[in-house]
Amino acid sequence: MTWEDLTQLVTQKNSYILQAFMVVFASLFLDFIQRKILKRLHLKAEKTKNVWDDAIIDSIKKPISLIIWAAGLYLAAEIIQEATGAVIFNAVGPLRDTVIIGALAWFLVRLIKHGEQKLVEGEKAVDPTTVDAIAKLLKVSVVITSLLVVLQTLGFSISGVLAFGGIGGVAVGFAAKDLLANFFGGLTIYLDRPFAVGDWIRSPDRDIEGTVEQIGWRLTRIRTFDKRPLYVPNSTFTTIAVENPSRMLNRRIYETIGIRYDDAGKMGTIVDKVKDMLTNHPEIDTRQTMIVNFNAFAPSSLDFFVYTFTKTTDWVYYHEVKQDVMLKIVDIIEKEGAECAFPTSTIHLADKDIFKNVDTQI
C-alpha cells in the first residue's frame, strides 16, 4: 500500500472531523460577520431619536452569538455522532433547545433593562418608579415563562409542575406571610404611587422622615436628613399615614407680630401696608389665601397675623423668601413710627403719704 492510499484511507475514515471543523469555523465566521453588522447598525441607531432601536441592538449582541454557537456546535455534534455512534451526543438536542430558549430569554431581559434605562434617562418626563415596577414584573414574567418552556422541552409535565407549585405556594404562604405582606406592600406602592424615588416623605404615625432612595419588593430605603439610611418594610406603608411634602403646591408663611399699645392708632395703616407689600411681592402666590388682620389684645402687645403662601416649594429658598417678607414687615412698622412689642411688666407704687400715715399709727 502506497503512502497516497494510506492517506486517502485515513481521510475517508476521519472525514467527519474535517466536517465538524468546517462547521465550527463557519460558526466563528458567522459570529464575526454579525458583530460587524450590528456594530454598523448601532452607529446608525445612535443618530436616530428612537430609543428602542438602540435598546434592541444593544440587547441582541451577546444572545445572537450564543444562538449561532449553539446551532453550530449542535450540527458538529450531530456529524460526530453519526460517524462514531456515541450515546452521549443524544443529549445535544435538548441541550441546544435549552440554550436557545435561554438566549431568547436573555435577549428579552436585556431589552427590558436597556429600555428601562432609555426611558428614565430620556428627555420626556417618565416616572422612574412606575418604569422600575413594570420592568421588574416583565423580567419575572420572562424568567418564569422561560423556565416552564425549558422544563417542557426536557420532557417534564408543566401541569404537574404547576400543581406542585400550587401546593407548595400554600405552604410557602403560611411560612413566609411577612415576606408576602412586604411584597404586596411594595406592589401597592407601585400601583398607588404615594411617593416615588427622590421624594421627601414623613409619617405622623412613626418616626420616619427623609428622602426615598430605593423602592424594593421587600424594603424601601430612606435617607434621613442626618444622612443615615433607614430601611422600612413595605408592609408598614399599608398601615400608616404618609405625608409627601415634595408634592406640595406652595409653602405657607403664618406669623403673628405684635406692636406696642402706644401704637394702637397706627395698627390700621401698618396692616394695610403689609397686605399691599405681600400683594406686590414677586415670590408670593396671590392666587392662594392671603390674610393680614389685627386679631388679638395680648398682655404686652397688640397682635396682627400674616397668613400667605410662597410660590416656591424649595425648603432653602422658602426661608430666604420668608426672611425677606419679615424684614419688610419690620421696615413698615419702623417707618410708621411704631415699634415691635416685647413682654413687659408695669409696677404701680402707692402714694408715699399712705406709708407715712401707716408709720404714724404704728
C-alpha positions as CSV (number, residue, x, y, z in Angstrom):
1,M,0.0,0.0,0.0
2,T,1.4,3.3,-1.1
3,W,1.5,6.5,1.1
4,E,-1.2,8.1,-1.1
5,D,-3.5,5.1,-0.4
6,L,-2.9,5.3,3.3
7,T,-3.6,9.0,3.4
8,Q,-6.8,8.5,1.4
9,L,-8.0,5.8,3.8
10,V,-7.3,7.9,6.9
11,T,-9.1,10.9,5.3
12,Q,-12.2,8.8,4.5
13,K,-12.4,7.4,8.0
14,N,-11.9,10.7,9.7
15,S,-13.7,13.0,7.2
16,Y,-16.3,13.7,10.0
17,I,-13.5,15.6,11.9
18,L,-13.0,17.8,8.9
19,Q,-16.7,18.4,8.6
20,A,-17.0,19.2,12.2
21,F,-14.1,21.6,12.0
22,M,-15.7,23.3,9.0
23,V,-19.0,23.8,10.9
24,V,-17.1,25.3,13.9
25,F,-15.2,27.6,11.5
26,A,-18.4,28.6,9.8
27,S,-19.9,29.4,13.2
28,L,-16.9,31.5,14.0
29,F,-17.2,33.3,10.7
30,L,-20.9,34.0,11.1
31,D,-20.4,35.3,14.6
32,F,-17.7,37.7,13.3
33,I,-20.0,38.9,10.4
34,Q,-23.0,39.5,12.7
35,R,-20.8,41.5,15.1
36,K,-19.6,43.7,12.3
37,I,-23.2,44.2,11.0
38,L,-24.6,45.0,14.5
39,K,-21.7,47.5,15.1
40,R,-22.6,49.4,12.0
41,L,-26.3,49.3,12.8
42,H,-25.5,50.5,16.3
43,L,-23.7,53.6,14.9
44,K,-26.7,54.4,12.7
45,A,-29.2,53.8,15.6
46,E,-27.3,56.3,17.8
47,K,-28.1,59.1,15.3
48,T,-31.8,58.5,15.5
49,K,-34.2,59.8,18.2
50,N,-35.9,56.5,18.6
51,V,-34.8,54.8,21.9
52,W,-35.9,51.3,21.0
53,D,-33.6,50.7,18.1
54,D,-30.6,51.3,20.3
55,A,-32.1,49.1,23.0
56,I,-32.8,46.2,20.6
57,I,-29.3,46.3,19.0
58,D,-27.5,46.5,22.4
59,S,-29.6,43.7,23.8
60,I,-29.2,41.2,20.9
61,K,-25.4,41.3,20.5
62,K,-24.5,38.6,23.0
63,P,-27.6,36.4,22.8
64,I,-27.3,36.1,19.0
65,S,-23.7,35.0,19.4
66,L,-24.9,32.3,21.8
67,I,-27.5,31.1,19.4
68,I,-25.0,30.9,16.5
69,W,-22.6,28.9,18.6
70,A,-25.3,26.6,20.0
71,A,-26.6,25.8,16.5
72,G,-23.0,25.3,15.1
73,L,-21.9,23.0,18.0
74,Y,-25.1,21.0,17.7
75,L,-24.5,20.4,14.0
76,A,-20.9,19.5,14.7
77,A,-22.0,17.1,17.4
78,E,-24.6,15.5,15.0
79,I,-21.8,14.9,12.5
80,I,-19.6,13.3,15.1
81,Q,-22.4,11.1,16.5
82,E,-23.4,9.9,13.1
83,A,-19.8,8.8,12.5
84,T,-19.0,7.4,15.9
85,G,-22.4,6.4,17.3
86,A,-21.5,7.8,20.7
87,V,-24.6,7.8,23.0
88,I,-23.5,10.9,24.9
89,F,-24.4,13.0,21.9
90,N,-28.1,12.2,22.3
91,A,-28.3,14.9,24.9
92,V,-27.1,17.5,22.5
93,G,-30.6,18.1,21.0
94,P,-32.4,19.1,24.3
95,L,-29.3,21.0,25.4
96,R,-29.4,23.0,22.1
97,D,-33.1,23.8,22.7
98,T,-32.4,24.8,26.3
99,V,-29.5,27.1,25.3
100,I,-31.6,28.8,22.5
101,I,-34.6,29.3,24.9
102,G,-32.2,30.7,27.5
103,A,-30.6,33.0,24.8
104,L,-34.0,34.4,23.8
105,A,-34.9,35.0,27.5
106,W,-31.6,36.7,28.0
107,F,-32.3,38.9,25.0
108,L,-35.7,39.9,26.4
109,V,-34.3,40.6,29.9
110,R,-31.5,42.8,28.4
111,L,-34.1,44.5,26.2
112,I,-36.2,45.3,29.2
113,K,-33.2,46.6,31.1
114,H,-32.0,48.8,28.3
115,G,-35.5,50.1,27.6
116,E,-35.8,51.0,31.3
117,Q,-32.6,53.0,31.2
118,K,-33.5,54.7,27.9
119,L,-37.0,55.8,29.3
120,V,-35.6,57.0,32.6
121,E,-32.7,58.9,31.0
122,G,-34.7,60.2,28.1
123,E,-35.9,63.8,27.5
124,K,-39.5,63.0,28.1
125,A,-40.6,63.0,31.7
126,V,-41.3,59.4,32.8
127,D,-41.9,58.3,36.4
128,P,-38.9,56.2,37.3
129,T,-40.9,54.3,40.0
130,T,-43.5,53.2,37.5
131,V,-40.9,52.2,34.9
132,D,-39.0,50.2,37.6
133,A,-42.1,48.4,38.7
134,I,-43.1,47.4,35.1
135,A,-39.6,46.3,34.3
136,K,-39.4,44.1,37.3
137,L,-42.8,42.5,36.5
138,L,-41.7,41.9,32.9
139,K,-38.4,40.3,33.9
140,V,-40.1,38.0,36.4
141,S,-42.6,37.0,33.7
142,V,-39.9,36.3,31.1
143,V,-37.9,34.2,33.6
144,I,-40.8,32.1,34.8
145,T,-42.1,31.5,31.2
146,S,-38.6,30.5,30.0
147,L,-38.2,28.0,32.9
148,L,-41.6,26.4,32.1
149,V,-40.7,26.1,28.4
150,V,-37.3,24.6,29.3
151,L,-39.0,22.1,31.6
152,Q,-41.4,21.2,28.8
153,T,-38.5,20.8,26.3
154,L,-36.7,18.5,28.7
155,G,-39.8,16.3,29.0
156,F,-41.3,17.4,32.3
157,S,-45.0,17.9,32.5
158,I,-45.9,21.6,33.0
159,S,-49.3,20.7,34.6
160,G,-47.5,18.6,37.2
161,V,-45.1,21.4,37.9
162,L,-47.9,23.9,38.2
163,A,-49.9,21.6,40.5
164,F,-46.8,21.1,42.7
165,G,-46.3,24.9,42.7
166,G,-49.8,25.5,43.8
167,I,-49.5,23.1,46.8
168,G,-46.0,24.5,47.6
169,G,-47.4,28.0,47.3
170,V,-49.9,27.4,50.1
171,A,-47.1,26.1,52.4
172,V,-44.8,28.9,51.5
173,G,-47.6,31.4,52.0
174,F,-48.0,30.3,55.6
175,A,-44.3,30.1,56.3
176,A,-43.4,33.5,54.7
177,K,-46.5,35.6,55.4
178,D,-44.4,38.6,56.4
179,L,-42.4,38.3,53.2
180,L,-45.6,38.2,51.1
181,A,-47.0,41.1,53.1
182,N,-43.9,43.2,52.2
183,F,-44.2,42.1,48.6
184,F,-47.8,43.2,48.3
185,G,-47.0,46.3,50.2
186,G,-44.4,47.1,47.5
187,L,-46.9,46.3,44.8
188,T,-49.3,48.8,46.5
189,I,-46.7,51.5,46.5
190,Y,-46.0,50.9,42.8
191,L,-49.7,51.0,41.9
192,D,-50.9,53.8,44.2
193,R,-47.7,55.8,44.0
194,P,-48.0,57.8,47.3
195,F,-44.3,58.6,46.8
196,A,-41.5,58.0,44.3
197,V,-37.7,57.8,44.4
198,G,-36.4,61.2,45.3
199,D,-39.4,62.4,47.2
200,W,-39.2,63.8,50.7
201,I,-41.7,61.9,52.9
202,R,-42.6,61.7,56.6
203,S,-45.1,59.9,58.7
204,P,-47.0,61.4,61.7
205,D,-47.6,57.9,63.0
206,R,-44.0,56.7,63.0
207,D,-40.6,58.3,63.4
208,I,-40.0,58.2,59.6
209,E,-38.7,61.2,57.6
210,G,-36.2,61.6,54.8
211,T,-35.7,61.2,51.1
212,V,-36.7,58.0,49.3
213,E,-33.7,56.4,47.6
214,Q,-35.0,53.0,46.6
215,I,-38.3,51.1,46.5
216,G,-37.7,47.4,46.5
217,W,-40.1,44.5,46.7
218,R,-39.4,43.9,50.4
219,L,-37.9,47.1,51.7
220,T,-37.9,50.8,51.0
221,R,-34.6,52.7,51.7
222,I,-35.0,56.2,53.0
223,R,-32.1,58.6,53.6
224,T,-32.8,60.6,56.7
225,F,-31.7,64.3,57.0
226,D,-28.7,63.3,59.1
227,K,-27.6,61.1,56.2
228,R,-28.4,57.7,57.8
229,P,-30.1,55.0,55.8
230,L,-33.5,53.9,57.1
231,Y,-34.9,50.6,55.8
232,V,-38.6,50.3,56.2
233,P,-40.6,47.1,55.3
234,N,-43.1,47.8,52.6
235,S,-46.0,46.4,54.7
236,T,-45.5,49.3,57.1
237,F,-46.8,51.8,54.5
238,T,-50.2,49.9,54.3
239,T,-50.9,50.7,58.0
240,I,-49.6,54.2,58.5
241,A,-50.3,57.7,57.1
242,V,-47.6,59.1,54.8
243,E,-47.1,62.8,54.2
244,N,-45.3,63.8,50.9
245,P,-44.1,67.4,51.2
246,S,-42.3,67.0,47.9
247,R,-45.7,67.3,46.2
248,M,-46.9,70.4,47.9
249,L,-48.0,73.2,45.6
250,N,-46.9,76.1,47.9
251,R,-45.3,76.7,51.3
252,R,-47.1,78.7,53.9
253,I,-46.0,81.7,55.9
254,Y,-48.0,82.1,59.1
255,E,-46.6,84.5,61.7
256,T,-48.0,86.7,64.4
257,I,-46.4,90.1,65.0
258,G,-47.1,92.4,68.0
259,I,-46.8,96.2,68.3
260,R,-47.0,98.3,71.5
261,Y,-50.3,99.5,72.9
262,D,-48.9,103.0,72.5
263,D,-49.0,102.5,68.7
264,A,-52.7,101.4,68.6
265,G,-53.6,104.3,66.3
266,K,-51.1,103.1,63.7
267,M,-52.4,99.5,63.5
268,G,-54.8,100.1,60.6
269,T,-52.1,101.7,58.4
270,I,-49.5,99.0,59.2
271,V,-51.9,96.2,58.4
272,D,-52.9,97.8,55.0
273,K,-49.3,98.4,54.0
274,V,-48.2,94.9,54.9
275,K,-51.0,93.5,52.8
276,D,-50.1,95.7,49.9
277,M,-46.4,94.6,50.2
278,L,-47.4,91.0,50.1
279,T,-49.7,91.6,47.1
280,N,-46.8,93.1,45.1
281,H,-44.1,90.7,46.3
282,P,-42.8,88.6,43.3
283,E,-42.5,85.4,45.4
284,I,-45.9,85.4,47.0
285,D,-48.7,83.5,45.3
286,T,-51.6,85.9,45.3
287,R,-54.0,83.2,43.9
288,Q,-53.9,81.5,47.3
289,T,-55.4,82.6,50.6
290,M,-53.9,85.9,51.9
291,I,-54.9,87.3,55.3
292,V,-53.4,90.2,57.2
293,N,-55.5,91.3,60.2
294,F,-55.4,92.7,63.7
295,N,-56.6,89.8,65.8
296,A,-55.7,89.9,69.5
297,F,-55.2,92.1,72.6
298,A,-52.2,90.3,74.1
299,P,-50.9,91.0,77.6
300,S,-47.9,93.1,76.3
301,S,-48.9,93.8,72.6
302,L,-51.5,94.4,70.0
303,D,-51.1,91.4,67.6
304,F,-51.8,91.1,63.9
305,F,-51.1,88.0,61.9
306,V,-49.8,87.3,58.4
307,Y,-51.1,84.2,56.5
308,T,-49.9,83.8,53.0
309,F,-48.2,81.3,50.6
310,T,-45.0,81.4,48.6
311,K,-44.7,80.3,45.0
312,T,-41.6,78.2,45.7
313,T,-41.7,74.8,47.5
314,D,-38.0,74.5,47.8
315,W,-37.1,74.4,51.5
316,V,-34.0,76.5,51.4
317,Y,-35.3,79.2,49.1
318,Y,-38.6,79.3,51.0
319,H,-36.7,80.5,54.1
320,E,-35.0,83.2,52.0
321,V,-38.4,84.5,50.8
322,K,-39.8,84.3,54.4
323,Q,-36.8,86.3,55.7
324,D,-37.4,89.0,53.1
325,V,-41.1,89.2,54.0
326,M,-40.3,89.5,57.7
327,L,-37.7,92.2,57.2
328,K,-40.1,94.2,55.0
329,I,-42.7,94.0,57.8
330,V,-40.3,95.3,60.3
331,D,-39.3,98.1,58.0
332,I,-43.0,99.1,57.5
333,I,-43.6,99.2,61.3
334,E,-40.5,101.4,61.8
335,K,-41.5,103.8,59.0
336,E,-44.8,104.3,60.7
337,G,-43.1,105.3,63.9
338,A,-44.2,102.2,65.7
339,E,-42.2,99.6,67.5
340,C,-42.5,95.8,67.8
341,A,-43.6,94.9,71.3
342,F,-41.8,92.6,73.7
343,P,-43.0,91.2,77.1
344,T,-43.0,94.0,79.8
345,S,-44.3,94.4,83.3
346,T,-45.5,97.7,84.9
347,I,-45.4,98.1,88.6
348,H,-47.6,100.9,90.1
349,L,-46.3,102.1,93.5
350,A,-48.8,103.5,96.1
351,D,-48.8,107.1,97.3
352,K,-45.9,107.9,99.8
353,D,-48.4,109.7,102.2
354,I,-50.2,106.4,102.8
355,F,-47.0,104.8,104.0
356,K,-46.4,107.9,106.3
357,N,-49.8,107.5,107.9
358,V,-49.1,103.9,108.5
359,D,-45.9,104.7,110.2
360,T,-47.5,107.4,112.4
361,Q,-50.2,105.0,113.5
362,I,-47.7,102.3,114.4
